[in-house]
């Protein structure tokens, strides 16, 4: 196997786990002491440690080991997660992320940068502080004294019997049998313990990192089987764990003896030494074994268990339930497959080709007029449509995970700037293309930080204005037609248009004679080199930022706008296309060219009765004025128009317009081919598509078209202002 | 293919003296006619030559973009070199061809088509036949010229395809109806 590949998987997995850990930590702030959450954190740390061990990343192993030990103490209720510990663990997570990033970059972890090294040492020290009381209680030597040895009380098997054969990798996986025993002691008493050293090789061959140990344990406890079973959750996979409840029938011991790798007779003796069986009982068991062998060579284990279940019904039911739960969790985890994004892209490309080919076949069939052929292609296109519908969501992910990351940002930043700010999230289940989600992280971070730093006022100001002391930043996502809308809202002081205008004039972005609408003034925020912050803070306000945000959003073919009410807050609204590779479109013809309008934006189609509408620039529709534009004129097409033209009424974000076209063709499954760099400056096209006959059609970018049509003619074109600011 | 694009074709023309003639005795150039003149292109950047098929006109872009064609499922822009060289619009007749070329941009290779009046032949060129372009008096902007090829008592303009088809430049030339922004 390719080690690099595996390492990549490790890195990706660890990053994911660290995110989960962070989520869990933040959740703990709301529900302190929640065992599941604590376990989740532990599991994350544990898995990272285990995997890091595989790659010999000793630094990470050592570090996570300390963290894990602290977590272990939390699990056993010796420690509580408080704000301080949470903060520490958040830092631990950050540090691990950094180390893993270094691994990803191919750096040598043995020679860390001074700064990283310092963080590493400080954090290790802080973690050890939480371990300090434990280390006193921990010494290995003291452990056996707590366990009553040999043939102590409880001979009549009124205790549990645990047979443990730890897998060779147990230690490497970060589990310590001693820790498990300690954990057992928290809800019971180890009556006796017999170590099995059979697997120990000679000293020369022994690998100190390999676990050779096995144990037979008599354990007195009132806990149910599930609890005891849970102790071994993390070692179960490669270890042999057998747990027998108190007063088990001899058959069960027999089964145990049979399934354990050691020789039967010897095991019996061990069980005796353990105090689980008396000599007489052992005799009986072994006798039963001989008889059993004679009677029925292979009595199915299931049957034995069935018999047992009658006796120990509640215990086994609980155990089964627990096991089922674990199994369910496992199968849930297993049902997710990590797939290379490139493979998905390739698949979606192919589906696109399939749709084009299908459309071509259908058109040919139509032209032939062969009814059976037509039927066959109909069926085919229905299937292709289904394939499309199930292939497309593969790339879609919920934005919730991205939103949740901001809990941390808000938490950290609010501490840093000394404001009490909460984050509320809605619409996290909104799905959008993975590549878009990934590229939204930076712009959103900037907007959220901006909202916190500039938007939310200081406590004094808030109180003076009669607002709640805690500021609120809200992230919201929703669908709107073929678009996704993402909003960042704050309940802060809002923006003062006059102040922005003054600043813009001062910077020469706007001339003194220009009068701008409020919306235009707000849009100045997105100009390069613009900042309203009077004080430059660490976070934002250096005048870089909003223009970068705008550029990022534009690169995703999205738009951004800002609205604000002075004293009440600001709302930044980002509108993004779904950027699906395939959309439902409506095909129209103008001159020789085909144009596709996304179906979601088509409201209705009407016939154009009089030419006068075009000269007037609008027509009356349902008693309302509808601006119309002739695509043929807009696009400089000099071919002669047909006698009858049609109007496609499109709407987007409150803007409506009629587009006059030559001919309506109909609905069309549109595979979007990107515009490419040559057409990067094109302002009205969203992409290309290939029609069934092999010709290329153009996809109209309706939102941009409408915005440009609606733009007041007096306004200075954006391009001019931008180039001015660059100088 | 990677090998082909990786080797820099200009290296041969710029340093003719250092080239090992035994190893690469000749280099191939594709010659074509445009507005009554003969031009040549480095054979390494040519992917294929296709017959002129009706392209789709793209509105509101630089006029030197003749349109887009469907090249086996990929949408390829076709450039009118006549307009790009500020000569005149190329008239389409039955000998008109589209040469598909690959231009390496800053990041990725870009596939473009160029509209030519007719494709002539593949020329075998030895380095000695390559002359530097004259400083002035060229029929087309000198940035687009890589060298002058002297063959059969005639000078053929060898195009610097990276400059002639500079994607950023073509994309940046606004065109079409200005009604939207006026």
Interface residues (C-beta under 8 A of the other chain):
Chain A: X353 X356 X591 X592 X593 X594 X633 X634 X635 X636 X637 X673 X676 X677 X678 X679 X680 X681 X682 X683 X684 X685 X688 X690 X694 X695 X696 X697 X698 X708 X709 X711 X713 X717
Chain B: X54 X55 X56 X57 X58 X59 X60 X61 X65 X68 X69 X70 X73 X74 X75 X77 X105 X110 X112 X167 X168 X170 X171 X172 X174 X176 X177 X179 X180 X181 X182
